[in-house]
């Protein structure tokens, strides 16, 4: 029987990186019809040049819903008009991610963060391939949790267009909120 392990929350104090780390994040899944909004990031370094779902680490003591509202305003320059929790995903290992994924509506894009090169809507069947490979599990689980017909069709449509299925990605433990 293994002993329980403690985890450290980021931000960390300067110095050596701990072997075990926890990231708690909020993600803003913003849809317009059959399109999803992605942000091409300049920073942080590990996302530079990549298309991502608007997201960031939750500040210490911040509620995840408040965090997704802050993230949407900071990254996209827009206050959300509605926010609904879609899913809570947990990816484990020495690096553990706990991700609160929200369905977010916005009236339009405002002034983008200096950390964002650009933001644009992509048709769900024409998203950047590298984005789909890295985010397949997150997207398929989130859209399965949605209640709209277009969202329910999303994972099947993607599985028909992607032959790889992202078998190399970690499989999350997912809690559905109904």
Rosetta blueprint (number, residue, H / E / L):
1 X L
2 X L
3 X L
4 X L
5 X L
6 X L
7 X L
8 X L
9 X E
10 X L
11 X L
12 X L
13 X L
14 X L
15 X L
16 X L
17 X L
18 X L
19 X L
20 X L
21 X E
22 X E
23 X E
24 X E
25 X E
26 X E
27 X E
28 X E
29 X E
30 X E
31 X E
32 X E
33 X L
34 X L
35 X E
36 X E
37 X E
38 X E
39 X E
40 X E
41 X E
42 X L
43 X L
44 X L
45 X H
46 X H
47 X H
48 X L
49 X L
50 X L
51 X E
52 X E
53 X L
54 X L
55 X E
56 X E
57 X E
58 X L
59 X L
60 X L
61 X L
62 X L
63 X L
64 X H
65 X H
66 X H
67 X H
68 X H
69 X H
70 X H
71 X H
72 X H
73 X H
74 X H
75 X H
76 X H
77 X L
78 X L
79 X L
80 X E
81 X E
82 X E
83 X E
84 X E
85 X E
86 X E
87 X E
88 X E
89 X E
90 X E
91 X E
92 X L
93 X L
94 X L
95 X E
96 X E
97 X E
98 X E
99 X E
100 X E
101 X E
102 X E
103 X E
104 X E
105 X E
106 X E
107 X L
108 X L
109 X L
110 X L
111 X L
112 X L
113 X L
114 X L
115 X L
116 X E
117 X E
118 X E
119 X E
120 X E
121 X E
122 X E
123 X E
124 X L
125 X L
126 X L
127 X L
128 X L
129 X H
130 X H
131 X H
132 X H
133 X H
134 X H
135 X H
136 X H
137 X H
138 X H
139 X H
140 X H
141 X H
142 X H
143 X H
144 X H
145 X H
146 X L
147 X L
148 X L
149 X H
150 X H
151 X H
152 X H
153 X H
154 X H
155 X H
156 X H
157 X H
158 X H
159 X H
160 X H
161 X H
162 X L
163 X L
164 X L
165 X L
166 X L
167 X L
168 X L
169 X L
170 X L
171 X L
172 X L
173 X E
174 X E
175 X E
176 X E
177 X L
178 X L
